[in-house]
Amino acid sequence: MTDLTAWRAQVDKELAGASFERLVTKTPEGLAIQPLYTERIDVAPPGVAPFVRGASAEAVPFAICMHADPAALEEDLAGGADALWVKAGDRASLDAALGHGLGVVLDANGPAKIDDAVKKARFAWLGFDPIDELSRGALAASALPDRLRELAGSNVRAIRVSSLGYHQAGADAADEIALVLATVAEYLRAGLDVADAARAMWAQIAVGRDTFGEVCKLRALRLVWWKLFAAAGVADAALQLHAVCSPRTQTLRDPWVNMLRVTTEVFAAVLGGAQVVTPAAFDAAFGAASSLGRRTARNTALVLREESHLGRVLDAGGGSYYLEARTDALAREAWSRFTAIERAGGIVAQLPAIHARLAEAWKVRAAAIAKRKEPVLGVSEFANLGEKLPSKLPATVPGHRDGEQFEALRARVEGSRDVVLVTLGEPAEHRARAGYAQAFFATAGLATREVAWDATLPLPLPNAIACLCGSDDRYALEAVAAAARLREAGYRVVLAGRPGALEANLKAAGVTCIFIGCDVLATLEELTR
């Protein structure tokens, strides 16, 4: 008996006849994640096409690129930044970066007039984005070929191919990669010389909180980037990649948890092979990041590079059966979606349909978040009722964020009503469900207090909620009668747990049931109307 056969036999025994498919999970892209991988996928070594394992055969420390803030230049320059991400028109930050020998990622617009000084920077990646110009009406389609040739002739990487906007709109990993490829294909189709394109283009992509998934996203992007250029006639096009910590994962509530998110996102970006990484300040979503936020962002990347030695490791995930298989599957799915865009006429022709597709994708993701299938720590899970925010909540934050629905609910509801957890039976019978209910209501900013059923119940305050907490056996004996009494007393009644055989009677008594897998957001919206 092989080890694999023995493992499968033990799994079947533990599952007690249940389907083995229970152990298979699905990614947002629809890819199946198996519980065990045993088959090697041969991949070329680092520095060799198709560059899945990296563009270089040697470990090259990644550059830490901070968002430039003219008011915080000295902090970044003295605090370990290797590059500044400079907004168009911010000459002070650009001159500071050049004067200190740093790299530059420059948001650019208008004519491609590039200073000679920029060309002498440690590296200069310029963010001209002709498709964005087309979508905004700032560039006519007929002018696209001349615009591309102008940018490609500047002798720096001047053409940015970015997925950040698509990511913010709700794109999954396969969509992000496909849209990057579709953008490159549009530029090549417009007549840009493929060799010039390979030298002039660079990619900018968001990195989210699914560590292994994001590692595979960056590796898959390198693979299909090479494949597209190889098909066009350049066989050695290694991707130059700027990874940005995802704004979509940042939360306004319990923002300190953003430090943990940024840590895993930088980690994933580095293991995925990004040459330039921008860590996010934990309070960036509030507006201008604080000094503490910028410092922790820089230091997070520095610790990972210098103390955890990620700057000395070359493709740490290379050879992992799981990572190689997931990379390969994601690359195939992204390529399929890319070719579908091409068959439909290309990205420019398909922009309205793409925006509609991403809106639907966000709805699917938002539904999973609402049911806590995609938990958001500190917001939809383990909400901190006693938190003190670093600054006032902003009225709006651009783009979608994972926590936005629960944060909007909490802003509307927090502290607005009394919630009493009515416990049935001994502590062993109600403790687990009382804990679940406490966390459930905390996501809306509602504190709870426990009252035993046999005690004198407090008179309800306006809009008060009473949540029954006990065991299934106890519910069978007492729940329906208890719910009726609570309703008569003026409470909105909730039961923690699935209704089971009591469903019809509880429904007739006006009881709302809360349980793992229910639509938490919709239920709280209904309970707090």
N, C-alpha and C positions, 0 to 999 in steps of 0.2 A: 504494500500500500504506500503510495507516494505521500509526501507531506501535504500536498494540496488536497488529495483525496481524503486524508484524515481530517483536515481542516473543514472540508465541506460536510463530512459526516457529522462532525461535532456541531457545526452550525445548524444542520437539519435537526439534530437532537434537541438543541436549545430552542429552536423555533417551534418545536412540538407540533409539526405538521403544517404550520403556517407557510405561506408562500415565501420563497427566497427573495422575491422582488421587494419585500418589505425593507431589505437592506440597501436597495438601489435608490438613490436620490436624484433629483433633477436640478440642473442649473437654470437660471433665468433664460438662457439661450435654448433650453430644451435638451441639453446634453445629459446623458445618463452617467452618473458617477457610481462606479461599481464599488463593492466593499473591499475588494482585493484585486490587485493587478499583478500579473505574473509574466507578462510577455514583454520582452525588450523591443523598443523601437529604436532602430539605428539612426543616430544623428551625427552629423559631421562635427568635428571638434571645434572649439572656439576659434574665431578668426577665419574660418573656412566657410564658403557658401554652402548652404543657404543662410548662414549666420544665426540659426536658431539659438546657438549657445553664446552668441555675442559677436560684436564686430572686430574684436581684438583678440589676439592669441595670448596676450598678457593682461594681468589684472591691472586696470587703470582706475584709480580712485575717482568716484563720481564727484562732480562739481555741485556745491550747494549754492543755489540761486535764490536770492530773496527778492520779494516784491519791493521795489525801490520806493521809499518815502522820504522826500526831501527833509522832513523834520527828524528823521531817524538815521540819516546817512552815517554819522559817526559811529553809532551803535553797530551797524552792520559791517562797516569797514574794519572796526576794531574787534568785532565779535566772531570772526571766522568765516564770513561769506566769501565765496570764490567768484561769484557773479551777481549782477543785479538785473532784475527784470524791470525794464524802464518803460514807462508810458510814453506815447508819442508826445513830443513837445516838452518833456521834462529834461531840459538841457543840463540843469545842475546835477542831477543824478547821473546822467550819461558822462559828463566831464569827470565826476568823482570816480566812477568806475574805471574810466580810461586812465585817470591820473594815478590810480593805485594798482594798475596792472591787472584788473579783474576782467572776467568775461562779461559779455553783454547779451542779454535777450531783449530785443527792442521791439515793442509794439510800434508798428509803422503804418503810415498812410501817406497819400499824396505821391508825387513823383519820386522815383528811386534815386534821389541825390544822396549818395552815401559818402560821408567824410572819409578822407584818407586815414584820419585818426582811428575811426571805427575799425578799419581793416587791420590795424596794428594791435587790436585788443587781444587778450589771451585767447578768446574765441568770440566771434560775433555771429549771432543767429538773429536775423531780422524777420519781423513778423508781417511781411506783406502777404496779403491773402486775397488774390484776385476774385475768387468765387464769392467771398464775403462782399467784396466791392460790387460784384454783379447783383447779388441778392438785395443790396441796399440801393441799387440804382446809381451808384457812384461810378460805374464803368459800363459802357455799352458792350454787348456781346461781340460786336464787330471789332472792338479795340483789344479784345483779349489776347490775340497772338502777339501784337506789338508790345503789350504790357508784360507778357511773360518773357519775351526776348530781352526787354529792357532789364528786368530783374535778374535773369540768368547771366547777363553780361556784367554784373557788378562785382564778380570775383569774391563774393562772400555767400554764405547760405542765407538767401534773402526771401525764399518762398516758404512760408509756413503752411503746413497741412495739419489742421487742428481738429480734434474731436471734442473739445471742451464744451462747445455750445450744444452739440448733440447729446453729450453725456448729461448736461444740465436739464435737457428736455426729456430725458427718460431712456436714452439708448442703453441697451445691454452691450456686453463686450463684443459680440459678433457684429452688431450694428455699427459700433464705433469703428471697428477695423474695416468693415465693408465701405463705410462712408469715407474713410481716409483713402482707401484704394480708388474709390470712384472719383475722388477729387484729383488724385494723381493722373488717372486715366483721362480725365477731362483736359488737363493741362497738356498731356502728350498729344491728344487728339487735336488740340488747337494749333499744333505745329511746332511746339517746343522741342528742340533737339534732345533726344533721350539722354545723351551723355551730359549735356548741359543741365538737364533736369536732375540727374543723379547727383551732380555737384551742388546744385542750388537749393534743393529741397531738404527740409527737415520736418519731423513730426512732433506734435505736441499732444499728449494724451493724459487724461485723468486717471488716477489710481485710487480705487475705492477700498472698502474694508474687508472684502473677501480675499484674504492674503494669497492663498494658492490660486484662486481664480484670476487675480490680477497679475501674478507672476506669469501665468500661462497666457494672459492677454498680451503682455508685452513680447513674450517669446513668439507667439503666433503672429503678431504684427510684423516682427522682423522677417519671419518666414515668407509671408505673402507679399511683403514689400519687395523682397528679393525676387520672388516668382514673377511679379508683374514687370519689373525692370528687365529680368532675364528674357521674358517673352518679347519685350520691346527691343532687345539687342544688347543690353549691358549686363554682363554676367557677374559683376563684382560690386553691385550696388548694396553697400552695407548701410543700414538705417542709422541716422543720427537722431537720438530720441531725448526729448525733454518731458519728463514725467512730473505731473502736478498733483499734489494731494487734493482729493476730490472736494469741491465746495458742497456737493450734494450730501455728503455724509456729515457735514458740520451741523451741530445743534445749537440753538440759543438757550435751551434749558439744560441745566447741569453742564455748562460748556467746558468744565474742567476735564470731562471725559474725552473731549476732543484731543487732548494731549495723547491719550492712548490710541485713538484712531490714527492720528498723524504718525505715531511710532510704527504701527503696523503698515501704514501706507508707504512710508519711506522705505521700510524694510522690504516690502513687496517690489517697489520701484527698483531698488538696487539689485535684488535677486533676479528681477526681470531684465536687467542689463541696461537701464537708462544711464546715459552719460551725464545728464544734467537733471537735478531733482530740486523741486521747489516745495519745501515743507510749509504747512499752513500754521499760522498763529491760532491758538485755541479760541481767541475772541475775534477772529477776522470777520465773522458774520455780523458783528455789531457795528461795523463801519471800519474806521481806522484802527488797526491793531495796536494794542498797548505795548509799552516797552517790555513788560513781562511776557506778553504773548510772543513777541518777536524773538526774545532771548530764548524762551523754551523751544521755539521752532528750530532756531539755529542749533541749539545745543543738542536737541534730539538727533538731528542729522550728524552732528559732529561725534556724538557718543557712538552712534551706530558705525560710523566710518573709522574712527580712530581707536576707540576702546573695545568695540565688538569686532573690529578688524574686517568689516564688510568691504572696505576699500582694498583689501588684499586678497579677496576671494574671487575666483573666476568661475561664474556660473555654478553656484553652490547646489542648485537643484538638478543639474545635468545628470542624466542617467537614471533618475527616479522613474520607475515604471509608471507611476501615477501621473507625475507632471508631464512626462513625454507623451503619454496617451492623451491627456486632457489638452495639451498644446496642439497635438495633431488634430484632434476632433474639432477644436475651436477654429483652427485655421481652415479646415475644410468647410465648416458651417459659414464662416465669414466669406470665404471665396464664393460659395454658392449664392449668398446674398448680394455680393458685389456683382457677379455676372448677371443676376436678375435685374439689378439697376441698369447695367449696360444694355441688356436686351430691351429694356423699356425706354431707352433713349439717352441715358446718362444722367448724372447728378443734377445738372442745371435744369434739364427738362422735368426732372422728377422731384424737384424741391417741394412743391406743394404736397405731393403724395408722401414724401418722406416726413414732412412735418406732421401730417395726419397719422402716419404710422407710429411716430414717436409719442404723440399724444395718447394713442391707445396703449402703447407700451408702458407709459407712466401710470395709466389707470390700472393696469394689471399689477404693477409694482405697488401702487398705493393701496390696492385691495389686500395684498399680502401683508403690508405694514399694518393696516387696520386690524387684521386678524392676528397680529403678532407672529405670523409665520416668518416675517423678517423683523425681528425685534430691534428696537433702537434704545440702546442702553442709556438710562438716565431720563428717558422721555416716555417710551411705551413700556419699558421694563425698569423696575427699581427707581421710580421717580423720587426725587429728593424734595420733600415738601418744605423743608426748612432752609433751602438754598438761598444764598445771597448773591445775586447776579453781579458781574463786574461792572456793568453799565446798564442804562435803560434799554429795554427791548426796542429794536427799530420797528418802524411802521411796516416796512416791506423789505424783503431781501430778494435780489434778482435770482431767477431760475428756481427750479424745484430743489427741495431738500427732503431727505427721508423723514425728518422729524416734524415737518411743517404742519401736518394735519393734527397731530396730537398737541402741538404747541398752540395752534389756533384754538382748539377746544379748551385747553387749560387757561388761555388768556380770557376766554369768555366766561368760564365756569368757576375758576379757582376761588375756594372759600365761600361759594354762594349758597351752600345748603349743608344741612346736618346729615351725617350718615352714621347709623347705628348698626353694628354687627350683633345680631341677636343669636347667641350661641345656644345650641341644643345639646344636652347630655354632658358627659364628662369631657375634660380637656382633650383626652386622646381621641374623642369622637369629632371634635370641631376644630382642632388646632390647625390642621392643614388647610381647610377651606377658609377659615378666618384669615389666615395669612395670604391666601390667594386673593380674597376679596379686598383686603387692605391695599395690596399692590394694585389691584384693578382700579379702584377708585382714586388712588394716588396719581395715576396717569392724567386725570382731569384736575388735579390740584385739590382733591377733596380728602380731608383728614377723616379718620374713622375712630369710633370708640366702641368697646365691647360691653354688652349688657347680657347677662344670663336670662334665659327665657323665664325661669321661675322667679326672677326678681321683679320688682315693680318697674314697669317700663316708663321711661320719661315721656311726658307729653310732647308730641312732635312739634318742631318748629315748622314754619312755612316751607313747603317743598321738601320736607324731610324724607329720607330713604331708610328703610329697614331691610337689612340683608340677613336672611336665615343662613346659619352655618352649622352643619352637623354631618353625620354619616348617612349613608343611604338607608340603613336600617332605621335610624332615628327619623329620617324624613318620612318613611312609610308609616310610622306611627303618629307623627305630630305635625308634619309640614303643612298640610292643607288646613287644619284647624288653626294653627298658628298664623298662617297667612291671612285667614279670614279675620281674625281678631286684630291683626295689625292694620288691615285695610279699614276696619271699623274705627280704629283709633286715629286714622288720618294719614297713615304712612303710605308711601309708594313702596311696594314690596318686591324684593329681589331674593332669589335663592341661589346660593353658590353650589354649583354642580349641575350635571345633566338631569333632566326631569325623569327620564326612564318611564316606568309604568304610570307615574303620577302626572304625566304631561297634560292630559285632558283636564284633570281636576285643577291643576295649578293654573292652567290657562284660563279656565272659567273663573278662578279666584283673582285674576288680574296680575299674576306673578310673572316677572321676567327672570329667566334663568341665565346665569353667567357661568362659563366653563372654558377650559382650554380648547382653543379652536374656534370659539365664537367670534363674531365681528365686534371686537372690543370698541372700536371707534363708533360704529353705528349704534351700538347698544347704549353707550354713554351719551351720545347725542340725543337719543330718544328719552333716556332717563332724566336728562337735565333741561329738557324743553320747558 
